[in-house]
Amino acid sequence: MKVGRVTMAVVAAALVGAFLLAAVWYRRQQAREAAGAVAANQARLVRDYSPTLGPPDAPVTVVEFLDPECEACRAMHPIVKRVLEEHDGRVRLVVRYMPFHQNSALAASLLEASRAHGKYWEVLDTFFLRQPEWASHHAPRPELLYGYAVLVGLDETQWKAEAGDPEWQRRLRQDAEDGAALGVTRTPTLFVNGRRLEQLGYQPLGAAVEAALPR
């Protein structure tokens, strides 16, 4: 009887040990898979042509898929700027486009054309500020976009011509393809160091940035 009990105890201990080893292996495997997914997504998150704001070597990168015609993007815009200001020098913002609305491709092309003149962020601010004028769902007036040139110090005729560059359409297609591969189905969608932000707002974004900063 004693031998039987000893044998059972040894078998039970072996089973517990095997279970613990399997649990450790499973957790490590999940961690490796998660890290691999983040690495694979990184190539889709940032392209060499993407507009960026902040140091290229910042420890935290926030990638935002946005639509210039999107009301939620307009609402999120000052929040993103606030978080960047609060973490000055430690966060880089990368903008990608997901042109879901009728006139968003035109707005994105004008934004891209403004980069050569050093006006990208000023134009983005203006487009969001004036969005209720040009992007009304009931009566959109995309022609107003060209007229905003005077507000940011651009030549309207030149800007309109430069916005027709087919390179901008290529970039928009690439952004849309990358966004689809990453599961982006709405705007804005943000990623913090490769991890998708599940909730929008100042607190969720700020908390995600804080968690991603090196200790």
Buried (B, 14 or more C-beta within 10 A) or exposed (E): EEEEEEEEEEEEEEEEEEEEEEEEEEEEEEEEEEEEEBEEBBEBBBEEEBBBBBEEEBBBBBBBBBBBBBBEBBEBBEBBBEBBEEBEEBBBBBBBBBBBBEBBBBBBBBBBBBBEBEBBBBBBBBBBEBBEEBBEEEEBEBEEBBEBBEEBEBEEEEBBEBBEBEEBBEBBEBBBEBBEEBEBEEBBBBBBBBBBBEEBEBEBBBBBBEEBEEE
